[in-house]
Amino acid sequence: MTGDDDESSLLPRGRTAAPVSTSVVAKPVEDKGLFVSKREKKSIADESSDEEGGDDEKPVIEGYAPITEKEITQAHTLSIGKLAIGSVMLGSIKSISELDMVVSLPDGLTGFVSLREVSDTMATVVDDYIANGEKMKDDDDEESAGLPDLKSMYKTGDIIRVVVVKLAQAARKSGASTVRVELSMRPSLLNTHITTEHLKKHFTLCAAVKSVEEKGYVLDLGLPRMTAFLPKGETKYVLGQTIDVALTQTPAEDTRVVAVTDKIDTKKCILTVNSDLPLEALKPGALLKTIVMSTLQDGVLVRFLGAHTGTISMSHLAEPILTSVFALENDYPINSNHVARVLYVNPLSKMVMLTFRPDLVKENRGFPFPEWLQVGQILKSARVIRTVRDTGAVLELTEALQEVKPAGATVEGKVIAWLNASECADEKLSALPKFVKANKYLKVRVTGLNPLEGQVVVSARPSVLNSEVFRVDDIIPGKLYN
């Protein structure tokens, strides 16, 4: 490997830590079309259309046919029906338990990452724990005396890269069925189609800690015959944890270990038309130089990497639009250049969703909501900015938050909320009620925070507004409740 002597001297030599099995077979995904070469995709798609019972078992996907520019009149949106096995996207950790994490996905969707799907190394650790059972508790090595703690690796609000590995039918308590979105963070599934030719200096990708050495970490990139080495720094990582890293140099042809850093300089990691990266190798979290092609009814259409197109929805523009009538062409004129971060990629349909939001583009973190803003708070003067067809309404909370903020606290920037149509009334409605219209003020209750979309999730349902107990913290010991 070429490079500075001080970097190469840190690469592990001689004795290594107790090895973790590298013969892990990643959980197979159900869409056999994504992880094959372009040459094979057409035949696989033809075979899939002939399989019996396929329509009954598989969710409706937004086609395998490429989306053309003439067909794009609105910004891409995600729904359960449009999700495809193998699609990759950014997510924001919503909650963490002992065995899995709940993840907020674009457009209000939710997915789940099990402990085993954090990485291939983590899968080995979990499998060994299950195989050995209680014996591991008697091991002298404290690190192997139980399952790894997800909360020691991640925290609520972290932005992570995920891939859809399963869409499973699940039954609700009401008897209705829903689709559970199973996700994976394994580099072996996320980094498909990335080859050594794409690995240039400052190229970013997801990696997982394969072993902890004296001077650093050996990382699994999910690529054949290649690993990475990350020197130890201020941040400590644990076995199996995933990390976003950037290459510190362009590896030589015969390189098997590449040097990387977790201190990513966003200005140097922007992919341009000269990056020569196919759409299959474009991953969520990547930074792109984009050119505006046109403005849409609800967003912006851009071109990137020469020939590919993507859209930016209203919630992912650089600044929130606070009016019901707007002219996006004033802020995003045709042929203007903007840096965007990739939110979602479906290589088969060529559907790409991007974001211009500064918190995601510059820092790769979700929207910084005020720390004192909590689920369960009631806001009496949320202003309706605009309605989005019959799906819901976008609200502004800046004025409403001024009324409930603690003494000495401030409200920085514009805080936006989303009111789903189903949260406007207790009964089922066929359309948005008349009281939900632009510039009207509503009484709402905070039901969630979505840092990825930069939105507070609220409800205007009377039963929610009048609920005496909304969180565990609301329960008063000794008090009787109906």
Salt bridges, closest charged atoms under 4 A:
ASP46 OD2 - LYS42 NZ 3.45
GLU51 OE2 - LYS32 NZ 3.16
GLU62 OE1 - LYS82 NZ 3.76
GLU69 OE2 - ARG303 NH2 2.73
ASP100 OD2 - ARG180 NH2 3.89
GLU117 OE2 - LYS27 NZ 3.70
GLU117 OE2 - ARG186 NH2 3.05
ASP120 OD1 - ARG186 NH1 2.74
ASP127 OD2 - ARG116 NH2 2.87
GLU134 OE1 - LYS137 NZ 2.99
ASP158 OD1 - LYS155 NZ 3.09
GLU182 OE2 - ARG180 NE 2.50
ASP244 OD1 - ARG161 NE 3.14
GLU280 OE2 - LYS41 NZ 3.44
ASP359 OD2 - ARG357 NH2 2.69
GLU363 OE1 - ARG365 NE 2.64
GLU396 OE1 - ARG383 NH2 2.74
GLU396 OE2 - LYS414 NZ 3.94
GLU423 OE2 - ARG461 NH1 3.64
ASP426 OD1 - ARG461 NE 3.27
GLU453 OE2 - HIS316 NE2 2.93
GLU468 OE2 - LYS479 NZ 2.34
ASP474 OD1 - ARG471 NH2 3.77
